Amino acid sequence: MLTKLLVRRQLAICLVFLFLLASCATVQDSWNKLTPDQKARIVVSDLQGQLGTAFDTAKAYVDVHPQYKDIWKSKVLPSFDVANTALAGAMKLAQQQQITPEQIYINIVPVLKKVIAAAAEMGLTLPSFK
């Protein structure tokens, strides 16, 4: 009886593993079929989402720690503005099929790292943008 349960459990684990493996292969195949500009739009959209989350986190931090309002206004907000402008420009280039995901990472991620550095001046650690 115990052996049958163990065999069934191992079989179930193997089936789940195979399903996950097939799903990953399908996602990779779908990604490979996209054009560079489509990939770039996906990357920019993801980075915009991460930036929005970082903004909300930083804003909440300043609300809880009002002593950092000066740094927020002078350094953090401007860094978010620069990052938003850079991402908007990248999205425009992606829509015009003039940029690749690699170019986005090379050109935009350093701007996003400045946001992290500005937030660090307030004592806030934001996750890195990936």
Biotite code that builds the C-alpha atoms (Angstrom):
import biotite.structure as struc

atoms = struc.array([
    struc.Atom([0.000, 0.000, 0.000], chain_id="A", res_id=1, res_name="MET", atom_name="CA", element="C"),
    struc.Atom([2.743, 2.440, 0.966], chain_id="A", res_id=2, res_name="LEU", atom_name="CA", element="C"),
    struc.Atom([4.709, 1.493, -2.136], chain_id="A", res_id=3, res_name="THR", atom_name="CA", element="C"),
    struc.Atom([1.722, 2.267, -4.392], chain_id="A", res_id=4, res_name="LYS", atom_name="CA", element="C"),
    struc.Atom([1.366, 5.688, -2.803], chain_id="A", res_id=5, res_name="LEU", atom_name="CA", element="C"),
    struc.Atom([5.050, 6.425, -3.302], chain_id="A", res_id=6, res_name="LEU", atom_name="CA", element="C"),
    struc.Atom([4.892, 5.306, -6.928], chain_id="A", res_id=7, res_name="VAL", atom_name="CA", element="C"),
    struc.Atom([1.817, 7.466, -7.540], chain_id="A", res_id=8, res_name="ARG", atom_name="CA", element="C"),
    struc.Atom([3.470, 10.440, -5.883], chain_id="A", res_id=9, res_name="ARG", atom_name="CA", element="C"),
    struc.Atom([6.621, 10.031, -7.955], chain_id="A", res_id=10, res_name="GLN", atom_name="CA", element="C"),
    struc.Atom([4.533, 9.682, -11.104], chain_id="A", res_id=11, res_name="LEU", atom_name="CA", element="C"),
    struc.Atom([2.605, 12.844, -10.229], chain_id="A", res_id=12, res_name="ALA", atom_name="CA", element="C"),
    struc.Atom([5.843, 14.740, -9.590], chain_id="A", res_id=13, res_name="ILE", atom_name="CA", element="C"),
    struc.Atom([7.268, 13.572, -12.928], chain_id="A", res_id=14, res_name="CYS", atom_name="CA", element="C"),
    struc.Atom([4.114, 14.629, -14.773], chain_id="A", res_id=15, res_name="LEU", atom_name="CA", element="C"),
    struc.Atom([4.154, 18.058, -13.163], chain_id="A", res_id=16, res_name="VAL", atom_name="CA", element="C"),
    struc.Atom([7.835, 18.455, -14.009], chain_id="A", res_id=17, res_name="PHE", atom_name="CA", element="C"),
    struc.Atom([7.212, 17.475, -17.645], chain_id="A", res_id=18, res_name="LEU", atom_name="CA", element="C"),
    struc.Atom([4.299, 19.916, -17.845], chain_id="A", res_id=19, res_name="PHE", atom_name="CA", element="C"),
    struc.Atom([6.465, 22.746, -16.491], chain_id="A", res_id=20, res_name="LEU", atom_name="CA", element="C"),
    struc.Atom([9.267, 21.867, -18.861], chain_id="A", res_id=21, res_name="LEU", atom_name="CA", element="C"),
    struc.Atom([6.891, 21.911, -21.839], chain_id="A", res_id=22, res_name="ALA", atom_name="CA", element="C"),
    struc.Atom([5.426, 25.225, -20.680], chain_id="A", res_id=23, res_name="SER", atom_name="CA", element="C"),
    struc.Atom([8.862, 26.828, -20.451], chain_id="A", res_id=24, res_name="CYS", atom_name="CA", element="C"),
    struc.Atom([9.733, 25.577, -23.917], chain_id="A", res_id=25, res_name="ALA", atom_name="CA", element="C"),
    struc.Atom([6.496, 27.042, -25.262], chain_id="A", res_id=26, res_name="THR", atom_name="CA", element="C"),
    struc.Atom([7.183, 30.434, -23.669], chain_id="A", res_id=27, res_name="VAL", atom_name="CA", element="C"),
    struc.Atom([10.738, 30.436, -25.040], chain_id="A", res_id=28, res_name="GLN", atom_name="CA", element="C"),
    struc.Atom([9.469, 29.482, -28.495], chain_id="A", res_id=29, res_name="ASP", atom_name="CA", element="C"),
    struc.Atom([6.921, 32.312, -28.371], chain_id="A", res_id=30, res_name="SER", atom_name="CA", element="C"),
    struc.Atom([9.636, 34.783, -27.329], chain_id="A", res_id=31, res_name="TRP", atom_name="CA", element="C"),
    struc.Atom([11.909, 33.611, -30.146], chain_id="A", res_id=32, res_name="ASN", atom_name="CA", element="C"),
    struc.Atom([9.157, 34.246, -32.707], chain_id="A", res_id=33, res_name="LYS", atom_name="CA", element="C"),
    struc.Atom([8.819, 37.906, -31.710], chain_id="A", res_id=34, res_name="LEU", atom_name="CA", element="C"),
    struc.Atom([10.523, 40.628, -33.705], chain_id="A", res_id=35, res_name="THR", atom_name="CA", element="C"),
    struc.Atom([13.169, 42.769, -31.959], chain_id="A", res_id=36, res_name="PRO", atom_name="CA", element="C"),
    struc.Atom([10.800, 45.734, -31.729], chain_id="A", res_id=37, res_name="ASP", atom_name="CA", element="C"),
    struc.Atom([8.091, 43.555, -30.139], chain_id="A", res_id=38, res_name="GLN", atom_name="CA", element="C"),
    struc.Atom([10.619, 42.280, -27.620], chain_id="A", res_id=39, res_name="LYS", atom_name="CA", element="C"),
    struc.Atom([11.736, 45.855, -26.972], chain_id="A", res_id=40, res_name="ALA", atom_name="CA", element="C"),
    struc.Atom([8.157, 46.960, -26.260], chain_id="A", res_id=41, res_name="ARG", atom_name="CA", element="C"),
    struc.Atom([7.757, 44.096, -23.784], chain_id="A", res_id=42, res_name="ILE", atom_name="CA", element="C"),
    struc.Atom([11.023, 45.009, -22.058], chain_id="A", res_id=43, res_name="VAL", atom_name="CA", element="C"),
    struc.Atom([10.101, 48.698, -21.842], chain_id="A", res_id=44, res_name="VAL", atom_name="CA", element="C"),
    struc.Atom([6.638, 47.867, -20.542], chain_id="A", res_id=45, res_name="SER", atom_name="CA", element="C"),
    struc.Atom([8.146, 45.649, -17.851], chain_id="A", res_id=46, res_name="ASP", atom_name="CA", element="C"),
    struc.Atom([10.659, 48.330, -16.844], chain_id="A", res_id=47, res_name="LEU", atom_name="CA", element="C"),
    struc.Atom([7.857, 50.911, -16.687], chain_id="A", res_id=48, res_name="GLN", atom_name="CA", element="C"),
    struc.Atom([5.969, 48.631, -14.315], chain_id="A", res_id=49, res_name="GLY", atom_name="CA", element="C"),
    struc.Atom([9.037, 48.187, -12.144], chain_id="A", res_id=50, res_name="GLN", atom_name="CA", element="C"),
    struc.Atom([9.619, 51.946, -12.138], chain_id="A", res_id=51, res_name="LEU", atom_name="CA", element="C"),
    struc.Atom([6.017, 52.563, -11.109], chain_id="A", res_id=52, res_name="GLY", atom_name="CA", element="C"),
    struc.Atom([6.370, 50.139, -8.224], chain_id="A", res_id=53, res_name="THR", atom_name="CA", element="C"),
    struc.Atom([9.644, 51.782, -7.198], chain_id="A", res_id=54, res_name="ALA", atom_name="CA", element="C"),
    struc.Atom([7.968, 55.218, -7.291], chain_id="A", res_id=55, res_name="PHE", atom_name="CA", element="C"),
    struc.Atom([5.087, 54.013, -5.105], chain_id="A", res_id=56, res_name="ASP", atom_name="CA", element="C"),
    struc.Atom([7.552, 52.466, -2.658], chain_id="A", res_id=57, res_name="THR", atom_name="CA", element="C"),
    struc.Atom([9.681, 55.600, -2.484], chain_id="A", res_id=58, res_name="ALA", atom_name="CA", element="C"),
    struc.Atom([6.631, 57.842, -2.082], chain_id="A", res_id=59, res_name="LYS", atom_name="CA", element="C"),
    struc.Atom([5.311, 55.682, 0.755], chain_id="A", res_id=60, res_name="ALA", atom_name="CA", element="C"),
    struc.Atom([8.744, 55.775, 2.382], chain_id="A", res_id=61, res_name="TYR", atom_name="CA", element="C"),
    struc.Atom([8.775, 59.577, 2.291], chain_id="A", res_id=62, res_name="VAL", atom_name="CA", element="C"),
    struc.Atom([5.259, 59.691, 3.693], chain_id="A", res_id=63, res_name="ASP", atom_name="CA", element="C"),
    struc.Atom([6.436, 57.630, 6.661], chain_id="A", res_id=64, res_name="VAL", atom_name="CA", element="C"),
    struc.Atom([9.777, 59.467, 6.948], chain_id="A", res_id=65, res_name="HIS", atom_name="CA", element="C"),
    struc.Atom([8.973, 63.150, 6.274], chain_id="A", res_id=66, res_name="PRO", atom_name="CA", element="C"),
    struc.Atom([12.526, 64.191, 7.143], chain_id="A", res_id=67, res_name="GLN", atom_name="CA", element="C"),
    struc.Atom([13.510, 63.036, 3.622], chain_id="A", res_id=68, res_name="TYR", atom_name="CA", element="C"),
    struc.Atom([11.110, 65.342, 1.769], chain_id="A", res_id=69, res_name="LYS", atom_name="CA", element="C"),
    struc.Atom([13.926, 67.667, 0.696], chain_id="A", res_id=70, res_name="ASP", atom_name="CA", element="C"),
    struc.Atom([15.949, 64.811, -0.801], chain_id="A", res_id=71, res_name="ILE", atom_name="CA", element="C"),
    struc.Atom([12.743, 63.450, -2.369], chain_id="A", res_id=72, res_name="TRP", atom_name="CA", element="C"),
    struc.Atom([12.032, 66.774, -4.083], chain_id="A", res_id=73, res_name="LYS", atom_name="CA", element="C"),
    struc.Atom([15.589, 67.642, -5.067], chain_id="A", res_id=74, res_name="SER", atom_name="CA", element="C"),
    struc.Atom([17.032, 64.277, -6.113], chain_id="A", res_id=75, res_name="LYS", atom_name="CA", element="C"),
    struc.Atom([14.602, 61.373, -6.159], chain_id="A", res_id=76, res_name="VAL", atom_name="CA", element="C"),
    struc.Atom([11.701, 62.951, -8.060], chain_id="A", res_id=77, res_name="LEU", atom_name="CA", element="C"),
    struc.Atom([13.996, 64.378, -10.769], chain_id="A", res_id=78, res_name="PRO", atom_name="CA", element="C"),
    struc.Atom([15.628, 60.974, -11.201], chain_id="A", res_id=79, res_name="SER", atom_name="CA", element="C"),
    struc.Atom([12.183, 59.396, -11.685], chain_id="A", res_id=80, res_name="PHE", atom_name="CA", element="C"),
    struc.Atom([11.343, 62.100, -14.241], chain_id="A", res_id=81, res_name="ASP", atom_name="CA", element="C"),
    struc.Atom([14.520, 61.392, -16.203], chain_id="A", res_id=82, res_name="VAL", atom_name="CA", element="C"),
    struc.Atom([13.843, 57.650, -16.085], chain_id="A", res_id=83, res_name="ALA", atom_name="CA", element="C"),
    struc.Atom([10.230, 58.093, -17.241], chain_id="A", res_id=84, res_name="ASN", atom_name="CA", element="C"),
    struc.Atom([11.371, 60.310, -20.106], chain_id="A", res_id=85, res_name="THR", atom_name="CA", element="C"),
    struc.Atom([14.015, 57.767, -21.119], chain_id="A", res_id=86, res_name="ALA", atom_name="CA", element="C"),
    struc.Atom([11.484, 54.919, -21.058], chain_id="A", res_id=87, res_name="LEU", atom_name="CA", element="C"),
    struc.Atom([8.963, 56.943, -23.049], chain_id="A", res_id=88, res_name="ALA", atom_name="CA", element="C"),
    struc.Atom([11.635, 57.632, -25.663], chain_id="A", res_id=89, res_name="GLY", atom_name="CA", element="C"),
    struc.Atom([12.585, 53.970, -25.774], chain_id="A", res_id=90, res_name="ALA", atom_name="CA", element="C"),
    struc.Atom([8.946, 52.963, -26.231], chain_id="A", res_id=91, res_name="MET", atom_name="CA", element="C"),
    struc.Atom([8.596, 55.441, -29.088], chain_id="A", res_id=92, res_name="LYS", atom_name="CA", element="C"),
    struc.Atom([11.701, 53.989, -30.766], chain_id="A", res_id=93, res_name="LEU", atom_name="CA", element="C"),
    struc.Atom([10.380, 50.465, -30.231], chain_id="A", res_id=94, res_name="ALA", atom_name="CA", element="C"),
    struc.Atom([7.089, 51.381, -31.886], chain_id="A", res_id=95, res_name="GLN", atom_name="CA", element="C"),
    struc.Atom([9.070, 52.754, -34.827], chain_id="A", res_id=96, res_name="GLN", atom_name="CA", element="C"),
    struc.Atom([11.086, 49.504, -34.921], chain_id="A", res_id=97, res_name="GLN", atom_name="CA", element="C"),
    struc.Atom([14.335, 51.371, -34.226], chain_id="A", res_id=98, res_name="GLN", atom_name="CA", element="C"),
    struc.Atom([15.550, 49.770, -30.990], chain_id="A", res_id=99, res_name="ILE", atom_name="CA", element="C"),
    struc.Atom([16.292, 46.297, -29.660], chain_id="A", res_id=100, res_name="THR", atom_name="CA", element="C"),
    struc.Atom([16.035, 44.915, -26.106], chain_id="A", res_id=101, res_name="PRO", atom_name="CA", element="C"),
    struc.Atom([19.820, 44.878, -25.872], chain_id="A", res_id=102, res_name="GLU", atom_name="CA", element="C"),
    struc.Atom([19.980, 48.593, -26.692], chain_id="A", res_id=103, res_name="GLN", atom_name="CA", element="C"),
    struc.Atom([17.355, 49.279, -24.056], chain_id="A", res_id=104, res_name="ILE", atom_name="CA", element="C"),
    struc.Atom([19.372, 47.524, -21.383], chain_id="A", res_id=105, res_name="TYR", atom_name="CA", element="C"),
    struc.Atom([22.552, 49.316, -22.454], chain_id="A", res_id=106, res_name="ILE", atom_name="CA", element="C"),
    struc.Atom([20.971, 52.780, -22.550], chain_id="A", res_id=107, res_name="ASN", atom_name="CA", element="C"),
    struc.Atom([18.101, 52.733, -20.056], chain_id="A", res_id=108, res_name="ILE", atom_name="CA", element="C"),
    struc.Atom([19.267, 50.572, -17.159], chain_id="A", res_id=109, res_name="VAL", atom_name="CA", element="C"),
    struc.Atom([22.043, 53.060, -16.172], chain_id="A", res_id=110, res_name="PRO", atom_name="CA", element="C"),
    struc.Atom([19.349, 55.750, -15.902], chain_id="A", res_id=111, res_name="VAL", atom_name="CA", element="C"),
    struc.Atom([17.275, 53.443, -13.724], chain_id="A", res_id=112, res_name="LEU", atom_name="CA", element="C"),
    struc.Atom([20.282, 52.761, -11.513], chain_id="A", res_id=113, res_name="LYS", atom_name="CA", element="C"),
    struc.Atom([20.437, 56.500, -10.809], chain_id="A", res_id=114, res_name="LYS", atom_name="CA", element="C"),
    struc.Atom([16.915, 56.221, -9.388], chain_id="A", res_id=115, res_name="VAL", atom_name="CA", element="C"),
    struc.Atom([18.147, 53.495, -7.046], chain_id="A", res_id=116, res_name="ILE", atom_name="CA", element="C"),
    struc.Atom([21.123, 55.632, -6.046], chain_id="A", res_id=117, res_name="ALA", atom_name="CA", element="C"),
    struc.Atom([18.910, 58.662, -5.354], chain_id="A", res_id=118, res_name="ALA", atom_name="CA", element="C"),
    struc.Atom([16.576, 56.567, -3.219], chain_id="A", res_id=119, res_name="ALA", atom_name="CA", element="C"),
    struc.Atom([19.570, 55.201, -1.336], chain_id="A", res_id=120, res_name="ALA", atom_name="CA", element="C"),
    struc.Atom([20.391, 58.750, -0.227], chain_id="A", res_id=121, res_name="GLU", atom_name="CA", element="C"),
    struc.Atom([17.143, 58.649, 1.739], chain_id="A", res_id=122, res_name="MET", atom_name="CA", element="C"),
    struc.Atom([18.094, 55.299, 3.255], chain_id="A", res_id=123, res_name="GLY", atom_name="CA", element="C"),
    struc.Atom([15.712, 53.385, 0.984], chain_id="A", res_id=124, res_name="LEU", atom_name="CA", element="C"),
    struc.Atom([16.917, 50.264, -0.790], chain_id="A", res_id=125, res_name="THR", atom_name="CA", element="C"),
    struc.Atom([15.009, 49.623, -4.010], chain_id="A", res_id=126, res_name="LEU", atom_name="CA", element="C"),
    struc.Atom([15.354, 46.338, -5.905], chain_id="A", res_id=127, res_name="PRO", atom_name="CA", element="C"),
    struc.Atom([17.506, 46.483, -9.005], chain_id="A", res_id=128, res_name="SER", atom_name="CA", element="C"),
    struc.Atom([15.805, 46.798, -12.376], chain_id="A", res_id=129, res_name="PHE", atom_name="CA", element="C"),
    struc.Atom([16.035, 43.644, -14.484], chain_id="A", res_id=130, res_name="LYS", atom_name="CA", element="C"),
])
